């Protein structure tokens, strides 16, 4: 007889529910949220485990890799899908959620989430840390600019050491803001130093990866965007067609259809926010800063004139994602196309 296991994972304890082929309850309980304890319980209570399901969450990747390493058939279920199925229950509890997850994996009505490899997870951590440092640096610069603006002190665009130099030139030694500005600039300098270290690591990782170097041939796509795409998608073969990448990253419009009503809304914004942001920035760079002609740029310019620049950037970002996937699968580089003769 096959066994189906549902795990409702929390930080300290995990609620466990085991059912058989017919949905009969075999075991309910809880165990410490540790792969060793979970594996011991499952092997004892569900020796014929067919599927073991739990939702996506902060500990999902770690548990999935550790339980998979000992040969257990684990599946990671999309939390949104699981929530829709579990919301029909009258009472919300860890025990009921585990029972619901066990039923989901038994009947097969779930959407499995692709868990990233351990290497991609590690590199993603580097990229997320870099993004956070960039955000902290930008917030510090905006705060200092705002404080100086109240005293009528303005200066042009500048970042990192040039920004600090301009601020010190404007403030001087006897300015009332000097005691407030100095600690902020000290933090700003430290953040810039740490960001440079991560930038060097990002460039090293990109230089050692042939796939990333081919992705960087697309106009507007730099080191950070290419490396983020490489380790967010992780396995390009999981998409049957390249056009599914846009939907996976939340770059396709929502649709609401019922009867005679059929409405298309804004883009869904599901999927990885970091990569979606970088692709939008790549589209902006391609439109405004890339001087070399390409078929993609010409298409984007025509689209911007027809529907507006903002919507066109979203469409270009989706198109770039599709092109990056095709380049990855085919092992080719970006084709700029032949410029039109005037």
Residue pairs with C-beta under 8 A, 6 or more apart in sequence:
1 20
1 21
1 48
2 20
2 21
2 48
2 49
2 50
3 18
3 19
3 20
3 26
3 45
3 46
3 47
3 48
3 49
3 50
4 18
4 19
4 20
4 46
4 49
4 50
4 51
4 52
4 53
4 102
4 103
4 105
4 106
5 16
5 17
5 18
5 42
5 46
5 49
5 51
5 52
5 53
5 102
5 105
6 16
6 17
6 18
6 19
6 53
6 54
6 97
6 98
6 99
6 100
6 101
6 102
6 103
6 104
6 105
7 14
7 15
7 16
7 38
7 52
7 53
7 54
7 63
7 98
7 101
8 14
8 15
8 54
8 55
8 94
8 95
8 97
8 98
8 101
9 33
9 54
9 55
9 57
9 59
9 60
9 63
10 33
10 94
11 33
11 59
12 32
12 33
13 30
13 31
13 32
13 33
13 94
14 30
14 31
14 32
14 33
14 38
14 54
15 28
15 29
15 30
15 94
15 95
15 97
15 98
16 27
16 28
16 29
16 30
16 31
16 38
16 41
16 42
16 45
16 98
17 25
17 27
17 28
17 95
17 98
17 99
17 101
17 102
18 25
18 26
18 27
18 28
18 45
18 46
18 102
19 25
19 26
19 99
19 102
19 103
19 106
20 26
21 106
23 103
23 106
25 99
26 45
26 46
27 45
27 46
28 95
28 98
28 99
29 41
30 94
31 37
31 38
31 41
33 59
33 63
35 62
35 63
35 66
35 67
35 70
38 63
38 67
39 67
39 70
39 72
42 49
42 52
42 72
46 52
49 72
49 73
50 73
50 105
51 73
51 74
51 75
51 105
51 106
52 67
52 72
52 73
52 74
52 75
52 105
53 74
53 75
53 76
53 77
53 101
53 102
53 104
53 105
53 110
54 60
54 63
54 74
54 76
54 77
54 101
55 76
55 77
55 78
55 79
55 82
55 101
56 76
56 77
56 78
56 79
56 113
57 79
60 76
60 113
60 115
61 115
61 116
61 121
63 74
64 74
64 76
64 115
65 115
65 118
67 74
68 74
75 105
75 110
75 112
76 112
76 113
76 115
77 101
77 104
77 105
77 110
77 111
77 112
77 113
78 110
78 111
78 112
78 113
81 110
81 111
82 100
82 101
82 104
82 110
85 100
85 104
85 109
85 110
86 92
86 96
86 97
86 100
86 101
89 96
89 100
104 110
114 234
114 235
114 238
116 124
116 231
116 232
116 234
117 234
117 235
119 231
120 230
120 231
120 232
120 234
123 205
123 227
123 231
124 228
124 231
124 232
126 198
126 201
126 202
126 205
127 202
127 224
127 227
127 228
127 231
127 274
128 274
129 198
130 195
130 198
130 199
130 202
130 224
131 274
133 191
133 194
133 195
133 198
134 195
136 191
137 159
137 160
137 188
137 191
137 192
137 195
140 184
140 187
140 188
140 191
141 159
141 163
141 188
143 184
144 167
144 181
144 184
144 185
144 188
147 177
147 180
147 181
148 154
148 167
148 170
148 171
148 177
151 175
151 176
151 177
153 170
153 171
155 166
155 167
155 170
158 165
158 166
160 192
161 189
161 192
163 188
164 185
164 188
164 189
167 181
167 185
168 185
171 177
171 178
171 181
172 178
175 181
202 223
202 224
202 227
203 223
205 212
205 227
206 212
206 213
206 216
206 223
206 226
206 227
207 213
209 227
209 230
211 230
211 328
212 223
212 226
212 227
212 230
213 226
214 327
214 328
214 331
214 332
214 333
215 221
215 226
215 229
215 230
215 324
215 327
215 328
216 222
216 223
216 226
217 327
217 333
217 334
218 282
218 296
218 320
218 323
218 324
218 327
218 334
219 285
219 286
219 290
219 292
219 294
219 296
219 297
219 334
219 336
220 281
220 282
220 283
220 284
220 285
220 286
220 289
220 290
220 320
221 229
221 282
221 320
221 324
222 282
222 285
224 278
225 275
225 278
225 279
225 281
225 282
226 324
228 274
228 275
228 278
229 275
229 278
229 279
229 321
229 324
230 328
232 272
232 274
232 275
233 239
233 245
233 325
233 328
236 325
236 328
236 329
237 329
239 245
239 248
239 325
242 322
242 325
242 326
242 329
243 322
245 321
245 322
245 324
245 325
246 252
246 318
246 321
246 322
247 268
248 271
249 270
249 271
249 272
249 275
249 276
249 279
249 318
249 321
250 267
250 268
250 269
250 270
250 271
250 273
250 276
251 267
251 276
251 279
251 314
251 317
251 318
251 321
252 267
252 268
252 318
253 264
253 265
253 266
253 267
253 268
254 264
254 265
254 266
254 267
254 268
255 262
255 263
255 264
255 265
256 262
256 263
256 265
257 263
267 314
269 276
276 317
279 317
279 318
279 320
279 321
280 313
280 314
280 317
282 317
282 320
283 300
283 312
283 313
283 314
283 316
283 317
283 320
284 313
286 296
286 297
286 300
286 316
286 320
287 297
287 300
287 301
287 304
287 309
287 312
287 313
287 316
290 297
292 336
293 336
293 337
293 339
294 334
294 336
294 337
295 335
295 336
295 337
296 316
296 319
296 320
296 323
298 340
299 319
300 312
300 315
300 316
300 319
303 311
303 312
303 315
303 316
304 312
304 313
306 312
307 315
323 334
326 332
327 333
327 334
